[in-house]
Structure formats: C-alpha cells, structure tokens
Amino acid sequence: MAQNQTSPATKRISTYLMMIVLIVIALSIVSLILAANAYLIGDGLTAGFLAIIGLIAMTMSIFTLYQSRRQAVQMKIEIPKVMTTIECKKCGTKTVREYQRGDYVYKELDACPKCPDTKQIITAIYKEVKEKEKTYNV
C-alpha cells in the first residue's frame, strides 16, 4: 500500500473554472480588437471604453487563473497510514504493523512467537493521526 502520496487531482485546476477563464480571455481579446477598430474609425470614446473593459477582463481572468493554480498547489491530500494491532490472547504480547488487505478485528492469525500453542488476534485497526504544528501569531 503506498503511503503519504498526494492525490493527482489536487494539482489540477477545475475544468469549469478553466473554461470560464478562457472564455473571458477570448471576450477581452475581442473587446481589445473592437477598441482598436473603433479608434481607427475615429470614435475615441467608444475605443476607450472597449479598451478599459478588455484590459480589466484580461487582468481579472489572469489573476483568477494565477490564484486557482496557487491554491491547487497548496492543497495537498495525504493518504493516512492505517495500522493494525495484533495481540496474543494468553501472554498479552502486542505488535503493531501496517494494515494489510483482508484484516478485520478479531481475525485469528498465526501462532504467538512467545507461546506457540496460542493464536494471535487482531484487536484494533486505526489510522495514524499526525498532529498539525501549532503556530502562534505574535
């Protein structure tokens, strides 16, 4: 079982967000082209408005793309370690190992190394929880 891997889906930007950003970029390019065309015709007021609209839309879409990419890189999902506790019924010896497929609580396993006539059983299955580092703002 692979441990501590990040999901590949977390490093990608949402498809819908990417489509919206690309559409807004395309519309801002069209607005800038129309602004240039209006300026060549001699309509300076319309050209100014279209240029401002195009530049604002272009800036906002690039900023949104940058922020969503940065956020996707920061978001990491780690797969937690799942551990199995094995205990001997007779002598009480406990061992902890990584979870293996097919493990379940009260499953009988091989004989105990200390007392070979007694079988070991699985007493607990749990995930290891790492405590996050506490940060204090001063």
C-alpha positions, -999 to +999 in steps of 0.1 A: +000+000+000+015+033-010+016+058+018+019+096+021+011+102-016-008+132-028-038+128-050-030+138-086-064+155-088-054+181-063-028+196-085-052+204-114-074+234-118-111+228-122-122+222-158-152+246-154-131+273-140-106+269-168-134+271-194-148+303-179-114+319-177-106+311-213-140+324-225-134+357-206-099+360-221-113+354-256-140+381-250-114+405-236-093+400-268-124+406-289-130+438-269-095+450-275-097+443-312-130+462-313-114+491-294-086+492-320-111+492-348-132+520-332-100+541-327-091+537-364-126+548-374-122+579-352-146+571-324-123+577-294-148+575-266-161+540-277-125+529-282-116+540-247-145+522-231-138+490-250-101+491-242-108+496-205-133+467-205-109+445-223-080+453-200-100+448-169-114+415-181-080+403-191-064+413-158-092+397-137-091+364-157-053+361-154-054+369-117-081+342-112-061+317-131-030+325-111-048+323-078-065+290-085-032+274-097-015+286-065-044+273-044-043+239-061-006+235-054-011+244-017-039+219-013-024+185-006-043+155+005-022+129+022-034+093+025-032+084+062-013+053+074-036+026+086-022+004+114-032-030+127-027-040+164-021-077+169-024-092+204-018-126+219-047-140+240-025-158+265+006-137+272-008-102+261+021-095+236+011-066+213+026-059+179+017-031+155+020-034+118+007-017+087-028-027+076-029-055+051-059-062+028-082-087+045-075-076+081-105-072+104-110-070+141-109-104+160-094-122+130-072-151+141-036-151+128-005-172+132+007-186+165+024-163+190+062-163+189+064-165+228+037-191+233+034-212+201+002-230+212-019-198+212-030-179+182-028-141+179-058-120+170-063-085+156-076-062+183-076-028+166-074-012+132-069+026+132-054+054+111-023+072+124-032+109+130-004+134+127-009+164+148-005+197+130+022+220+141+007+249+162+016+283+150+013+313+172+010+348+159+028+373+180 
